[in-house]
Amino acid sequence: QVQLVESGGGLVQAGGSLILSCAASGNFLGASINLMGWFRQAPGKQRELVASITIRGITDYADSAKGRFAISRDVTKSTIYLRMNSLEPVDTAVYYCQATRLGVNYWGKGTRVTVSS
């Protein structure tokens, strides 16, 4: 089992920045989590991928995140981060952390990000 705890959400003005963190815990080796990522779900919309990073550091971003967001990973701490710059009201959502280990997906409970105009 993998437990994921997100932090760093909050209220920010448009154009501002936030850094989200997601720490994974459980009885496993950090290197066994081969993929971690951030998803978000805005009110009335489906959950969507924001960014992901593999154990080898290969990243992938949604088009809406490219150039503004940066995902990083500390394998030794089983933690990922999402640096979000130039935030816009459309970025308002609950952001969820996901981890994939041995073919099983795990989810955190989410952290809310609200961007005011």
N, C-alpha and C positions, 0 to 999 in steps of 0.2 A: 504494500500500500504506500501511496505517496500523498502526503498532505501539502497543500499549497496555500500560502497566506500572502495576500496582496496588501500593499500599503502605498501611500503617497498621493492618493486622490484628494480632491478638494475643489474649491471654487477659485477660479482664476479669470482675469479679464482677457478679452481677446488680444492676441499678440503676445501673451505671456507664455511661461514655460512651467512644466511640471516634470518630475521624475517619479515614475512608478517602480516599485520593487516587488519581486515575487520570490519568496523563499520556500524551497521544497524541503520537507523533512520526512523521516520514516526510516525503515530498516532496509537501506539500499546503499549502493555505491553511487556517488554522484555521476560517474561516467556511464552508468547504466541507463540514465535518462538521456536518450539520444536526441530528443527534440523538445524544445520549449517555445512557447509563444504567447502572444497577447491577442486577445479577441475583444471586441466591444459590441455592445448592444444598446442602441438608442431606443427611446420610447416608440413603440409601435413598429419597430423594424427587427429584422432577423439579426442574429449574431453574425459578425463578420470578422475575418482575420485582419489584424492590423500589421503584425510583424512576427517573424519566427526566426529561430536560430538553432542550428544543429550543434551536436557535441564538438564538431570540428570548426565551429564558428561561421558556418555558411548561413547567410541571412537572406530573408525574403520579406518584401514589404508590399502592402496594398498600395495601389497607385495614389491613394489619398494621403498616404504616410510618407511617400518618397520625398526626400529633400527636407522634411520637417522633423521626422521622428528617427530615433536611432536605438536599436536594440543591442544589448550587450549581455554577456554571461560570465559569471564567475563559477567555473566548474567546481573549484575547491569548496565553495560555499553553497553549491546547488542553488544559486540565485541568479535571476535575470533582472534586467533593468530596461525601462523604456523611457528614454529621454524624449520629451515632446516639446518642440519649439513652435513658435508662431501659431499658437492654438487659436481655433476659430469656434464660433458657436456650434457649428456642425459636428465638432468633435465631442460634444456633450454626449455622454453615454456611461454605462457601467462597463468597466474594463475588467476582463477576466484573464487570468493566467491559465495556461494549459501546459501539461507535461505529458510526454509519451514515453512509456517505459515498457519494454518487452511487448510492444503491440497494444498496450492498454493506455487509454487516454484518461487523464485525471484533470479535474477542474478546481480552481479556487472559488471562493464565494463572491469575488468581485470587489472592486473599489470604484466609487462614483467620481466621475470627473464632470464638472459643470463649468462651461466657459460662457461668461457673460459678455454681451456686446457693448 
